[in-house]
Amino acid sequence: MNSIPTPSVILLDIEGTTLPVSFVHKVLFPYARKALPDLIRDRANDPAVIAALAETKKLSPDREPLDQLMAWMDEDAKVGPLKALQGIAWADGYASGALIADLFPDVPPALRAWSDAGLTLAVYSSGSAPAQRLIYTHTTDGDLTSLFSAFLDLEMGGKKDAESYRRILSKMDWKASDVLFVSDVVAELDAATTAGLRTCQMVRPEDGTVAGTVHPVAHSMKEVADLFSLPEPVGKAQ
């Protein structure tokens, strides 16, 4: 039997893969919701805020911008101006120490081991690239951003669209068969497979993820390492 080559690129989802879903929905989103009214008032002259509010008004001309932003949050809508304003609110929260990302404990040792071994690490998430950087800058294990080569967001396209992964391959000059995409969402993995990437579904018991039957399944980064012959994480692990 021919041995399967070890991936040289690890492309990671965030929510449900490296970070508990609860952090996003029970910490980040409520923080932004509470902060948004004051942010809009206190930064009325900030060009980024002005641009986000103008775009909100353009998308929903018959509604007050703040009301529309709150409605989008209720819907968990992936809308540019909302993402921009949430990012500003989160940046303030991280800077003040009110927010800190509590990654799954098996994640930092794996990231460090894979980076030390010369593997390329990157993120592809529906959250904006700046928001991704904030998460990995302010973790309970310190600043991990230097371990990553790229932070990719919805500018690449929707995560359930195979063309998005082809666009990433082209942008990063990666060969599809060298890339392992790890996510908790089967539809994202299906799209990545269509584009030729290798895949692994992360099934976190804490998040109640349901395992699919098509993609390899792991419950921790150590299991990802075991499945794909990656360097073993050293340190905290589950």
C-alpha positions as CSV (number, residue, x, y, z in Angstrom):
1,M,0.0,0.0,0.0
2,N,1.4,3.5,-0.9
3,S,1.8,5.8,2.0
4,I,-0.4,8.9,1.9
5,P,1.7,12.1,1.8
6,T,1.5,14.4,4.9
7,P,-0.3,17.7,4.2
8,S,2.1,20.7,4.1
9,V,-0.7,23.2,4.6
10,I,-3.3,23.2,7.4
11,L,-6.3,25.4,6.8
12,L,-8.4,25.9,9.9
13,D,-11.9,27.0,10.6
14,I,-12.3,28.8,14.0
15,E,-15.7,28.4,15.6
16,G,-16.3,24.8,16.7
17,T,-12.8,23.8,15.5
18,T,-10.2,25.8,17.5
19,L,-12.5,27.9,19.7
20,P,-15.8,26.8,21.4
21,V,-19.0,27.9,19.7
22,S,-20.1,29.3,23.1
23,F,-17.3,31.9,23.0
24,V,-18.6,33.4,19.8
25,H,-22.3,33.3,20.7
26,K,-22.2,33.8,24.5
27,V,-19.2,36.2,24.8
28,L,-18.3,38.0,21.5
29,F,-21.8,38.6,20.1
30,P,-23.3,39.9,23.4
31,Y,-20.3,42.1,24.0
32,A,-20.7,43.7,20.6
33,R,-24.5,44.1,21.0
34,K,-24.0,45.9,24.3
35,A,-21.1,48.1,23.0
36,L,-22.6,49.1,19.6
37,P,-24.9,52.0,20.7
38,D,-22.1,53.8,22.6
39,L,-19.6,53.0,19.9
40,I,-21.8,54.6,17.2
41,R,-22.4,57.7,19.4
42,D,-18.8,58.1,20.7
43,R,-17.1,57.5,17.3
44,A,-19.5,59.5,15.1
45,N,-16.5,61.1,13.4
46,D,-14.5,57.8,12.9
47,P,-14.2,57.2,9.1
48,A,-14.7,53.4,9.6
49,V,-17.9,54.0,11.6
50,I,-19.2,56.5,9.1
51,A,-18.6,54.1,6.2
52,A,-20.2,51.2,8.0
53,L,-23.3,53.3,8.9
54,A,-23.5,54.6,5.4
55,E,-23.4,51.1,4.0
56,T,-26.0,50.0,6.5
57,K,-28.3,52.8,5.3
58,K,-27.7,51.9,1.7
59,L,-28.7,48.2,2.3
60,S,-31.7,49.2,4.5
61,P,-32.8,52.7,3.6
62,D,-36.1,52.6,5.4
63,R,-34.8,51.6,8.8
64,E,-32.6,53.3,11.5
65,P,-29.1,51.9,11.1
66,L,-28.8,50.8,14.7
67,D,-32.1,48.9,14.5
68,Q,-31.0,47.2,11.3
69,L,-27.6,46.3,12.9
70,M,-29.4,44.7,15.9
71,A,-31.7,42.8,13.5
72,W,-28.7,41.5,11.6
73,M,-27.2,40.3,14.8
74,D,-30.4,38.5,15.7
75,E,-30.1,36.7,12.4
76,D,-26.4,36.1,12.7
77,A,-26.2,37.7,9.3
78,K,-22.8,37.8,7.5
79,V,-23.1,41.5,6.4
80,G,-20.1,43.7,5.8
81,P,-21.0,46.8,7.9
82,L,-22.1,44.7,10.8
83,K,-18.8,42.7,10.7
84,A,-16.8,46.0,10.6
85,L,-18.6,47.5,13.6
86,Q,-18.4,44.3,15.6
87,G,-14.7,44.2,14.8
88,I,-14.2,47.7,16.2
89,A,-16.1,46.8,19.4
90,W,-14.1,43.6,19.8
91,A,-10.8,45.4,19.3
92,D,-11.7,47.7,22.1
93,G,-12.7,44.8,24.3
94,Y,-9.5,42.8,23.7
95,A,-7.4,46.0,24.2
96,S,-9.0,46.6,27.6
97,G,-8.7,43.0,28.7
98,A,-12.4,42.5,28.8
99,L,-12.1,39.9,26.1
100,I,-9.7,37.0,25.9
101,A,-10.0,34.0,23.6
102,D,-10.1,30.7,25.4
103,L,-9.1,28.2,22.7
104,F,-9.6,24.5,23.1
105,P,-6.6,23.4,25.2
106,D,-5.3,21.0,22.5
107,V,-5.0,23.8,19.9
108,P,-2.0,25.9,20.9
109,P,0.4,22.9,21.4
110,A,-0.7,21.6,17.9
111,L,-0.2,24.9,16.2
112,R,3.2,25.4,17.7
113,A,4.3,21.8,16.8
114,W,3.1,22.1,13.3
115,S,4.6,25.5,12.8
116,D,7.9,24.4,14.3
117,A,7.9,21.4,11.8
118,G,7.6,23.8,8.9
119,L,4.0,23.3,8.0
120,T,2.0,26.3,6.7
121,L,-0.9,27.3,8.9
122,A,-3.8,29.5,7.8
123,V,-7.3,30.4,8.9
124,Y,-10.5,30.5,6.8
125,S,-13.5,31.8,8.7
126,S,-16.7,33.7,8.1
127,G,-15.4,36.3,10.7
128,S,-13.4,39.1,9.1
129,A,-9.6,38.8,8.9
130,P,-9.1,41.5,11.5
131,A,-11.5,39.8,13.9
132,Q,-9.6,36.5,13.3
133,R,-6.3,38.3,14.1
134,L,-7.8,39.7,17.3
135,I,-8.8,36.2,18.5
136,Y,-5.3,34.7,17.9
137,T,-3.5,37.8,19.3
138,H,-5.4,37.7,22.6
139,T,-5.6,34.1,23.7
140,T,-5.1,32.5,27.1
141,D,-1.8,31.1,25.6
142,G,-0.6,34.5,24.4
143,D,-0.2,35.9,20.9
144,L,-0.3,33.1,18.3
145,T,-0.6,35.2,15.2
146,S,3.0,34.6,14.2
147,L,2.2,30.9,13.7
148,F,-0.1,31.7,10.7
149,S,0.7,32.6,7.2
150,A,-2.8,33.9,6.2
151,F,-6.1,34.9,7.7
152,L,-8.8,34.4,5.0
153,D,-12.4,35.5,5.2
154,L,-15.6,35.8,3.1
155,E,-13.7,38.0,0.6
156,M,-12.7,34.6,-0.7
157,G,-16.4,33.7,-1.0
158,G,-18.9,31.6,1.0
159,K,-17.4,28.7,2.9
160,K,-20.0,26.2,1.4
161,D,-19.0,27.2,-2.2
162,A,-16.3,25.1,-3.9
163,E,-15.2,28.1,-5.9
164,S,-14.1,29.8,-2.7
165,Y,-11.5,27.1,-2.1
166,R,-10.3,27.3,-5.6
167,R,-9.9,31.0,-5.1
168,I,-7.9,30.4,-2.0
169,L,-5.6,27.9,-3.8
170,S,-5.0,30.5,-6.5
171,K,-4.4,33.4,-4.1
172,M,-2.0,31.4,-1.9
173,D,-0.4,29.4,-4.7
174,W,-1.1,26.1,-3.0
175,K,-1.6,22.7,-4.5
176,A,-5.0,21.3,-3.5
177,S,-3.7,17.9,-2.5
178,D,-1.2,19.6,-0.1
179,V,-3.9,21.3,1.8
180,L,-5.8,19.8,4.8
181,F,-9.0,21.8,5.7
182,V,-10.3,21.2,9.2
183,S,-13.8,22.4,10.0
184,D,-16.8,21.2,12.1
185,V,-19.3,21.9,9.2
186,V,-19.9,19.1,6.7
187,A,-21.1,21.4,4.0
188,E,-17.9,23.3,4.1
189,L,-15.9,20.1,3.9
190,D,-17.9,19.0,1.0
191,A,-17.1,22.2,-0.9
192,A,-13.4,21.9,0.0
193,T,-13.4,18.3,-1.3
194,T,-15.0,19.3,-4.5
195,A,-12.1,21.8,-5.0
196,G,-9.6,19.0,-4.4
197,L,-8.6,19.7,-0.8
198,R,-8.1,17.1,1.9
199,T,-10.5,17.3,4.7
200,C,-11.2,16.5,8.4
201,Q,-14.3,17.1,10.4
202,M,-13.7,18.4,13.9
203,V,-16.3,17.0,16.2
204,R,-16.1,18.7,19.6
205,P,-18.3,17.1,22.3
206,E,-18.5,20.5,24.1
207,D,-20.3,21.9,21.0
208,G,-22.5,19.0,20.4
209,T,-21.2,18.6,16.8
210,V,-22.7,15.8,14.8
211,A,-20.2,13.6,13.0
212,G,-20.8,13.0,9.3
213,T,-20.0,9.8,7.4
214,V,-18.0,11.1,4.4
215,H,-15.0,12.9,5.9
216,P,-12.4,11.7,8.4
217,V,-13.5,12.7,12.0
218,A,-11.3,13.9,14.8
219,H,-12.2,15.1,18.3
220,S,-9.0,17.0,19.0
221,M,-6.0,18.3,17.2
222,K,-4.0,15.3,18.4
223,E,-6.4,13.1,16.6
224,V,-5.9,15.2,13.5
225,A,-2.2,14.7,13.9
226,D,-2.7,10.9,14.2
227,L,-5.0,10.7,11.2
228,F,-2.7,12.6,8.8
229,S,0.8,11.7,10.2
230,L,1.4,15.3,11.4
231,P,3.8,16.2,14.2
232,E,2.5,15.3,17.6
233,P,1.4,18.2,19.8
234,V,3.4,18.6,23.0
235,G,1.9,20.1,26.2
236,K,-1.7,20.7,27.1
237,A,-3.9,18.4,25.1
238,Q,-7.3,16.6,25.2
